[in-house]
Structures are given as C-alpha cells and as structure tokens.
C-alpha cells in the first residue's frame, strides 16, 4: 500500500491537476457502477452512458473545483488555533461549497442527460444536501485536521465511493419519479462502502 501511495504522490507532484482529475473521474464512475450493480441490481442492463456522465462530471467539474476550493480554504488562518481553523474550514465547506456543489451536480447531470435541470434540482437538491450535512461535516473535520492539503481530494474521493453511489441513485430517481425508500438505499450504500 505504501508503494501505491508513493507512486500516487510522485505522479501528483508531476501532474498536480491531471492526477486528481483522472482519480476523481475514475472514482465517480466507480460510484455509479456500485449504484447500478449493488443497489439497483442492473446486471447486464448496466447503463454505460450514465457511468460515463458521472465520470465526466467528476473529472471535468468536481475535481478542478474542489482542488481550487481546498487551496482557498487553506487560507483560513487563526494563528495558534488549528482547531478553530479546521472548524471554520468545515463551516465554509458545508455552508458555501456543499449547497453550490450539490446544485452544480444536478444541473450538470440534468444537462448531460438532456433533461430539465430545474426539475432535477426540485426533485433531488434538498434531499441530497440534507443527507450531505449528516455525513460530510465529520469527514471534512478529520480531513482538514489530519490530511495534508495535496491529499484531501483523494480522501474525499475514497469516502465518496458510497456518496457517489447515493448521488447516482438519487439522480436517477429524479428521472423516474422513483419511490424506493431512502433508508433502503442508504443501507445498500453502507454495505458497499
């Protein structure tokens, strides 16, 4: 495992934007595969275009934005008080970026699918954002407190396997007017994460 991390660090140093983009695209796509196969049980009816859209969103939108966002958050300074800095970073992340990023997700996916983004936002935004606030503040506090800046997106990407599975499923439900109980989906995501 340490060899894999060393190889990742080496490539990250050489390609500080390309590596996070490729990693994020791959893991967003993987989250969709988990959603389709482990949660939705699609089997051979797997929607490869849907997986591609998730990977495209992850690589083209999420990774570049979050890479820059984390650099901006790093500027929050309270000399002599790292815990205050990290709490302020989590607050900014959850009160500024989470609402924006959630909206961006449904807007971009809606456009890529040829659907009305307003309908996607109406159907999925509030549910996704409220669920986000149950999971991500604790993850981000640990991330900002324990992980060096250059590896924060990687940590988020690993944790996001389950989260992206959930988002992929929720996005699909906004297309279908789905009625599968959220608790059933969250339990399926927990089992795969």
Helices and strands as residue ranges (DSSP letters): H 2-14, H 18-34, I 35-39, G 43-45, H 48-57, I 58-62, H 63-73, H 82-92, I 93-97, H 98-113, H 117-120, I 121-125, H 126-146, G 149-151, H 152-176, H 182-192
